[in-house]
Amino acid sequence: MKLPKTILLFALIPLIFSCSKEGEADPNSSFKTSNFAATINPDDLVGEWNLSAMQADTLVDLNKDGTGDTNLLNESSCFNDMKVIFNQDRTFSTTNARLDFNGGTNNVEFVCVKNRVDFGTWDIEGSDLLMDITIDGTAYTQRKPLNYNTSTFAFDVSKAESNVYVNDPGDTSASKIRILALEYTRI
């Protein structure tokens, strides 16, 4: 299956984000990834959660206003409707969005593709969220350490993880991102 060129494809559970350059995040950067230390009861995640932060390790100027921001939610409204619903029976649904690089009248503008819903199963092991999801006919399994409290949970998405799902054209403002910290808030 061939994926379209995108700079950003995100779904909560497969934890999708695009990066294009090899290498690690700058060790001198003040960017902090999530603190993974809690043991989580699976019942604690049951409910609806909205995306509340999408923090990059570098400034990104998605809206091309000349000012970058590390929180991609401040750069695009595309992700405003993203959420996940964890059900008691260990199934979930996630509403996803992505920025498609090949959009607009000249195929060089970012276009928001919203409201794709994916489904899967989930569980918790210690502080790790275990997920199985099928996207466009392809099954994915993920294990993500969570930083959890009663009102939020967060996890990190690395370049290697995102490359499994997305093809970044390599010359966008998001291409330099090496790690992305995502936070969801309970509704």
C-alpha positions in Angstrom: 0.0 0.0 0.0 1.4 3.4 -1.0 0.9 6.3 1.4 0.5 9.8 -0.1 3.3 12.3 0.7 2.5 14.1 3.9 4.3 16.2 6.4 2.2 15.0 9.3 -0.1 12.1 9.8 -1.2 11.6 13.3 -3.4 9.1 14.9 -3.3 8.7 18.7 -2.9 4.9 18.9 -0.5 4.2 16.1 1.3 7.4 17.2 2.0 8.7 13.9 4.3 11.6 13.1 6.5 12.5 10.2 10.2 13.3 10.3 12.7 13.1 7.4 16.3 13.6 8.5 18.5 11.0 10.2 19.9 11.6 13.6 19.0 12.3 17.2 17.5 15.3 18.9 20.0 17.9 20.0 21.2 16.8 23.4 21.7 20.5 24.4 18.0 21.2 23.7 15.8 22.3 26.6 13.0 20.0 25.2 11.8 17.6 27.8 10.1 14.3 26.9 7.5 12.8 29.1 8.3 11.4 32.6 7.4 7.7 32.6 7.0 6.6 36.2 3.4 5.7 37.1 1.7 2.4 37.4 -1.7 2.7 35.8 -4.9 0.9 36.5 -6.6 0.1 33.1 -9.9 1.4 34.4 -8.3 4.8 34.9 -8.1 5.4 31.2 -11.7 4.5 30.4 -13.4 7.5 29.0 -13.0 10.3 26.4 -9.7 12.2 26.0 -9.0 15.2 23.7 -5.6 16.2 22.3 -4.3 19.1 24.4 -0.7 19.5 23.4 1.6 18.3 20.5 5.0 19.5 21.6 7.9 19.2 19.2 11.6 19.3 20.0 12.1 22.2 17.5 10.2 25.3 16.3 7.8 24.6 13.5 6.0 27.2 11.3 3.1 25.3 9.8 1.0 28.3 9.3 3.8 30.2 7.5 3.4 33.4 9.6 7.1 33.7 10.1 6.9 32.7 13.8 7.5 29.1 14.8 6.1 27.3 17.9 7.0 24.0 19.5 3.3 23.3 20.2 1.9 22.3 16.8 -1.6 23.0 18.1 -0.6 26.7 18.1 0.4 26.4 14.4 -2.6 24.6 13.0 -6.3 24.1 13.9 -6.1 20.8 12.0 -5.6 18.8 15.2 -8.4 20.4 17.3 -10.9 17.6 16.9 -8.4 14.7 17.7 -9.5 12.5 20.5 -9.5 8.9 21.8 -12.3 7.0 23.6 -11.1 4.1 25.7 -14.0 1.6 26.4 -14.4 -0.6 29.4 -14.3 -3.7 27.2 -10.7 -2.7 26.1 -11.7 -1.5 22.7 -11.1 2.1 21.6 -11.8 4.6 18.8 -9.6 7.5 17.8 -10.5 10.5 15.7 -7.4 11.5 13.7 -6.2 14.3 11.5 -3.2 14.9 9.3 -1.6 17.7 7.3 -1.3 16.6 3.7 1.7 18.3 1.9 0.3 17.9 -1.6 -2.7 20.1 -1.3 -4.1 23.4 -2.5 -4.4 24.6 -6.0 -0.7 24.1 -6.8 -0.2 20.9 -4.7 2.4 22.7 -2.5 0.1 23.8 0.3 -0.8 22.1 3.6 -4.3 20.8 3.6 -6.0 19.4 6.7 -7.5 16.0 6.3 -9.7 15.5 9.4 -12.1 13.1 11.1 -10.8 9.7 10.1 -11.8 7.3 12.8 -9.8 4.2 13.6 -10.6 1.3 16.0 -8.6 -1.2 18.0 -8.0 -2.9 21.3 -6.0 -1.8 24.2 -4.7 -2.7 27.6 -2.3 -1.5 30.3 0.8 -3.3 31.5 2.5 -1.4 34.4 2.7 2.1 32.9 2.7 1.0 29.3 -0.3 1.4 27.0 -0.5 -1.7 24.7 -2.5 -1.2 21.4 -3.6 -3.1 18.4 -5.1 -1.1 15.6 -5.8 -1.5 11.8 -5.4 1.5 9.6 -6.2 1.3 5.9 -6.1 -2.5 6.1 -2.7 -2.7 7.8 -2.5 -4.0 11.4 -0.2 -2.2 13.9 0.9 -3.1 17.4 2.3 -0.5 19.7 3.6 -0.3 23.3 3.9 3.2 24.7 5.1 4.2 28.1 2.6 6.8 29.5 3.0 9.7 31.8 -0.4 9.6 33.5 -2.4 11.6 36.1 -6.2 11.6 36.7 -6.7 14.4 34.1 -4.0 13.9 31.5 -1.8 11.3 29.9 1.2 11.8 27.6 3.6 9.8 25.5 6.4 10.4 23.1 6.6 9.6 19.3 10.1 9.2 17.9 11.3 9.6 14.3 11.7 5.8 13.9 8.1 5.2 14.9 6.7 7.8 12.6 8.7 6.6 9.6 6.7 3.3 9.7 3.5 5.2 8.9 4.3 8.4 7.0 6.3 9.6 4.0 7.5 13.2 4.6 8.8 15.0 1.5 11.7 16.2 3.6 11.6 19.9 2.9 8.9 21.1 5.2 9.2 23.0 8.5 8.2 19.8 10.3 11.0 17.8 8.7 13.5 18.6 11.5 11.3 17.1 14.3 13.0 14.2 16.0 10.6 13.6 18.8 7.0 14.8 19.6 5.4 14.7 23.0 1.6 14.3 22.8 -0.7 15.1 25.7 -4.4 14.2 26.0 -6.8 15.7 28.6 -9.9 13.9 30.0 -13.2 15.4 29.0 
